[in-house]
Amino acid sequence: MKKLLGLSIIGLTLAGGCTPKVQIEAPDKPIEINLNVKIDQEVRIRLDKEVEDLIQGNPDLF
């Protein structure tokens, strides 16, 4: 019985020494994030026939 208890204590002591160490440190350089973004926009304008004729009749209006 004493032998089993002694082996158990030795085993727990050795297992306790194997615990991992977690350490968090800030990086030396700043974090850089590169984003390649392409934005396309399409605008549609619907004109009434009368307004369209007015613009075509007076090209210097705008």
C-alpha positions as CSV (number, residue, x, y, z in Angstrom):
1,M,0.0,0.0,0.0
2,K,2.8,2.4,0.9
3,K,4.6,1.5,-2.3
4,L,1.4,2.4,-4.4
5,L,1.0,5.7,-2.5
6,G,4.6,6.6,-3.1
7,L,4.4,5.8,-6.8
8,S,1.2,7.9,-7.0
9,I,2.9,10.9,-5.4
10,I,5.9,10.6,-7.7
11,G,3.6,10.3,-10.7
12,L,1.5,13.4,-9.7
13,T,4.7,15.4,-9.1
14,L,6.1,14.5,-12.5
15,A,2.8,15.2,-14.3
16,G,2.6,18.6,-12.6
17,G,5.9,19.6,-14.0
18,C,4.7,19.0,-17.6
19,T,2.0,21.7,-17.6
20,P,2.4,24.0,-20.6
21,K,3.1,27.7,-20.2
22,V,1.0,30.2,-22.1
23,Q,2.5,33.6,-22.7
24,I,0.9,36.5,-24.7
25,E,3.1,39.2,-26.0
26,A,2.4,42.2,-28.3
27,P,4.1,42.0,-31.7
28,D,7.2,44.1,-32.5
29,K,5.8,45.4,-35.8
30,P,2.2,46.7,-36.4
31,I,-0.3,44.4,-38.0
32,E,-0.8,45.2,-41.7
33,I,-4.0,44.3,-43.5
34,N,-4.1,44.7,-47.3
35,L,-7.5,44.8,-48.8
36,N,-8.0,44.7,-52.6
37,V,-11.5,46.1,-53.1
38,K,-13.1,46.9,-56.4
39,I,-16.3,49.0,-56.3
40,D,-18.4,49.4,-59.4
41,Q,-21.4,51.6,-59.5
42,E,-24.0,51.9,-62.2
43,V,-26.4,54.8,-62.3
44,R,-29.5,54.6,-64.5
45,I,-31.6,57.7,-65.2
46,R,-35.0,57.4,-66.9
47,L,-36.2,60.5,-68.6
48,D,-39.7,61.3,-69.8
49,K,-40.0,61.6,-73.6
50,E,-40.7,65.3,-73.4
51,V,-37.7,66.1,-71.3
52,E,-35.5,63.9,-73.6
53,D,-36.7,65.8,-76.6
54,L,-36.1,69.2,-74.8
55,I,-32.5,68.2,-74.1
56,Q,-31.9,67.0,-77.6
57,G,-33.4,70.2,-79.0
58,N,-31.2,72.4,-76.7
59,P,-27.7,70.6,-76.5
60,D,-26.2,73.7,-74.8
61,L,-28.7,73.6,-72.0
62,F,-26.3,71.8,-69.7
